Amino acid sequence: MTRPEAIQHIREAAKNIALQMMKIHPALPHLKDEETMKESLKALHEMTVHLETIKKKIGRLEKQDDSTLL
């Protein structure tokens, strides 16, 4: 696997993870447990932050590769 292929693979996986995480949020109130909902929202937020970190890192890496082409 080349670096561009790996970047694309990671980008697609991150998108799929984000889409699945978005399905959790609307279901939480139906649990009818405030503490579980609160902790789950906190965890979802933290996971989103970490996922965005990965996306930013691969974006920077991709830009580095693009700058070497010039």
Buried (B, 14 or more C-beta within 10 A) or exposed (E): EEEEEEBBEBBEEBEEBBEEBEEEEEEBEEEEEEEEBEEBEEEBEEBBEEBEEBBEEBEEBBEEEEEEEE
